Amino acid sequence: MSHWRKLFNNVYLGSWDLEGREAVTLEIEKVQVEEIKNASGKSDQCPVVYFAGTKTHKGMVLNRTNARAIAAQHGNDCEKWPGKKIRLVVRQVTAFGTTTDALRVE
């Protein structure tokens, strides 16, 4: 059974993309800042990491938690992250008063 979020054209990688998989190891292709619209329609500049060799070529919007996890593994200079591998997992997190699945860098 497919997650309902897969029915929509999601531009960025989400926890639903790992559905049925415990974890996935991916190689960082690039990191860039992009203008992202949030649920209320407000635009913000956010870092997005893209992965080499993926079928969808979706990027993952980096939050501070995941950016810190990558930096802890590969250093603070994000220009040196391409070519490095990270492991993504789905974890239950509480944010904005609800518990939901989220992508986390392990």
C-alpha positions in Angstrom: 0.0 0.0 0.0 1.3 3.4 -0.9 1.4 6.4 1.4 -1.2 9.1 0.4 1.5 11.7 0.1 2.8 9.8 -2.9 -0.4 10.8 -4.8 0.8 14.4 -5.0 3.7 15.9 -6.9 6.0 16.4 -3.9 9.1 18.3 -5.0 11.2 17.4 -2.0 12.1 14.1 -0.3 9.9 13.2 2.6 9.5 10.3 5.1 6.9 8.7 2.8 9.6 8.2 0.2 11.3 5.7 2.5 8.1 3.8 3.2 8.8 0.1 3.7 12.5 0.7 4.0 14.3 0.7 7.4 17.0 3.0 6.2 18.8 4.1 3.1 22.4 5.2 2.5 22.9 8.0 -0.1 25.8 10.0 -1.5 25.5 13.7 -1.3 25.7 15.2 -4.8 25.3 18.9 -3.9 24.0 21.3 -1.3 22.3 24.6 -2.3 20.1 27.2 -0.9 16.6 27.4 -2.5 13.5 29.5 -2.0 10.9 27.3 -0.3 7.3 28.0 0.3 5.9 26.8 3.6 2.3 25.6 4.3 1.1 29.1 4.8 2.6 30.2 1.5 5.4 32.3 3.0 8.8 32.0 1.2 12.0 31.3 2.9 15.6 30.6 1.9 16.4 27.0 2.9 19.4 24.6 2.4 18.5 21.6 0.2 20.7 18.5 -0.2 20.6 16.5 -3.4 21.7 12.9 -3.8 23.7 11.1 -6.5 22.2 8.2 -8.3 18.6 8.6 -7.2 15.7 7.9 -9.6 13.6 10.9 -8.5 16.4 13.5 -8.1 14.4 14.9 -5.2 16.3 17.1 -2.8 15.8 17.0 1.0 15.2 20.3 2.7 17.7 20.4 5.6 16.5 21.4 9.0 19.0 22.3 11.7 18.8 18.8 13.3 19.8 17.1 10.0 22.4 19.7 9.1 24.0 19.3 12.5 24.1 15.5 12.0 25.8 15.8 8.6 28.3 18.3 10.0 29.1 16.0 12.9 29.9 13.3 10.4 31.6 15.3 7.6 32.6 18.6 9.0 31.1 22.1 9.1 32.1 23.1 5.6 29.0 22.1 3.5 31.0 22.7 0.3 33.0 19.6 1.2 29.9 17.4 1.7 29.4 16.3 -1.9 30.8 12.8 -2.4 30.1 12.0 1.3 27.5 9.4 2.3 24.8 9.7 4.9 22.2 7.3 6.2 18.6 8.4 6.2 16.0 6.9 8.6 12.4 7.6 9.4 11.8 8.6 13.0 8.7 9.7 15.0 9.1 13.3 16.0 6.9 15.8 17.9 6.7 19.2 16.2 4.1 21.9 16.3 1.9 19.9 18.7 1.7 16.7 16.7 3.7 13.5 16.3 4.6 12.6 12.8 7.2 10.7 10.8 10.3 12.7 9.7 13.5 12.0 7.8 16.5 12.0 10.1 20.2 11.7 9.3 21.5 8.8 11.4 
